[in-house]
């Protein structure tokens, strides 16, 4: 199996997003009445009563800014849930890959930030792990965005360790 590292939204970026999102809108926290929102800050589902925010996030743009890549037209932003205030982030050591019990898309990107294609994955955590390992075995793949099928939302980024 390919070794990989899962990247939630970085704490520095979360601090920025809690003021204004990547579309320039002020953040509007809310109390989650039901729970179940996929939180990108700590890679778990929200609990009822937690303070969360739905913000616009541009993951490829932010990755490209740190690498010098130019994603061009592949740059996009979309909605993600985060805690409205600081949180502890994902567990250490990391547990199993989060959010793998539904259909997901693995969107592959080159080192230049261009989409190399996507892969629809279903069948639970084992099928997801296998598909991700096969995706990362391709040397042209620099990073993978895991996305929800239903809304296309970014869940987290994966790179080779």
N, C-alpha and C positions, 0 to 999 in steps of 0.2 A: 504494500500500500504506500502511496505517495505521502510524505509528511507534509502537513499543511498548517498554516496559521490562520485563525479566524480573527477578523478585525471588526469590532463594533465601531460606532462613531467615537472618535477620540475625545478625551475629556476637554482638551483645548477648544475643539470644534463645538462640543456641547455647550460650553460656556457662551460662545458666540450665538449659537442657535437659540439659547434661552432668552436672548435679547431681541434679535431679529433673525429671520430665516434667510435661506439662500435666494429667496425671491424679494428680499428687502422688506417683508412685512413684519410688524412687531409680533412677538410671540404672545399667544392668548391661552394661558393655562386653564385647565378645567379639572373638575373632580370626576373621575371615571366611575359611573354608576354601576356598571356591570362587570368590569374586569375583562381580561382576554385580549387587550390590545398588544400587538407584538412590539415590545420596547427595544429600540435599537441601541440604547445606551448600556443596557445590562443583559441583553439577549435572553429575555424571559417575557412571559405574558404578564400584563398588569393585573393587579388585584383590585376588587371593588373598593372604592373610596380613595384610591391613590390619586395624587395630583400629577397629571400628565399634560402634554401639549402635542398637537399635531402641527408639524412644521414642514416647510418645503426644504429639501436637501438635495444637493448636487454632488453625489459621491465621485463620479468620474472626474468632474472639474477639480475637486479638491485633491484627488490622487494625482492628477496631471500637474497641478501647481507644485507639488512636491517632487515630481520626477522630471519635469521639463517636457513631458509629452504634450501633444496638441491634438485633442480628440475631435476638433472641428465640429462638424454637424452631429457627431455622436454624443456630444455634451447634452445632458438633460437634467432636469430636476423633478422631484416628485415628493409626495407626502410620506412622512415617517412619524411614528410616535416616539417620544422621549419622555423621561421624567421631567416635570416642570422645575425641579430643583436638583441639586447634586445627589448622586446615588453612588453605590459602591462598585458599579460596573459588573462585568461578568464574574462568575466564580473563579477562584484560583485554587488549585489547578483547574483548567477548563474541563468541563464535563463533556458529554456527547454533544454533537452538533445540534444547535437549536432549530426549532421550527421545521422539522423534517417529516412530520406526520401528515402532510398534505402535498398535493402536487406543487412542484416548484420548477422554476426555470433556472438553469445555470447559464448565465450570459458570459461568454468568454471575450476577453480583450487582449490585444497585442500590447507590446511595450510602447507603441506609438499612441495608444488609446483608441484604437479602432476595433469595432466589433468583429469578432471572428466567427460568430454564430452563437446559437443557443441550443440548449438541450432541455426538453421537458422530462421531468423525473417524477415518478409516482411510486407507490409500493412500499413506503415507509423508510425508516432510517437505514436499513441495510442496503436497499437499492440506491438511496441517496449517496451513501458513503462510496459505493462502487462507482457510480456515475461521476462523482467528484474526483475520485482517484484517476479515472480514465481521462477526464478533462485536463487535470493537472499534469498528466503524462505527456501531453502535447507540448513540445518545447517552444512553440510559437505563442503559447498562452502565458501572459504576464500576471493576470489576475482574473478572478471570477467574481461576478456579482450574483448572489443568490436572491431571487425575486419571487414574490407571491404570484401565482398564476391569475387569481381572481381579479386583482387590481393592478398587477404589474409592479407593485411597490418593492423597492429595495429593502432587503432584510439585513444582509451583511456582506462583507467582502472576504474572499479567501485567496491566499497566495501560498506558494510553496514555502516550506520552512527552510 
